[in-house]
Amino acid sequence: MQQVDLTKTLEELEGEYWNEPNFASSLVIQVHRLRKKLLCELNNEDLRLLIGQQINLNLILPLALEQLIQNPLGSGDMYIGDLFCSVLQVEKEYWNEHKELKNELDEVIKTYEEARNMVEEQISKYRSNL
């Protein structure tokens, strides 16, 4: 996997500087702002938004997967697990072309499933003792 300078912005890494948005959509304004933010400062919500808009997945998905490996239910601003759901909605073709990232996603899924099974088991025990 490529090493990325996290102290740079998407604009700097791409060498592509977008003009100011020509209409006042809050989503467009946010994406433009996030392209100017240092990668090391992107939070779960920022990653979720960029992935949802398919903005430079080659740079953004590794950052999101790194967060999800720590906590599969790590969230942005919408709901618990929204970052994970955003990553899972990336097109199948992308994952087929990026096997190393797909393997990381599979690890996140495995971690989530193991945790879910443990929690469900404990919920069942709790309910059976009521």
Secondary structure, 3 states (H helix, E strand, C coil): CCCCCCCCEHHHHHCCCCCCCCCCCHHHHHHHHHCCCEHHHCCHHHHHHHHHCCCCHHHHHHHHHHHHHHCCCCCCCCCCCHHHHHHHCCCHHHHHHCHHHHHHHHHHHHHHHHHHHHHHHHHHHHHHCC
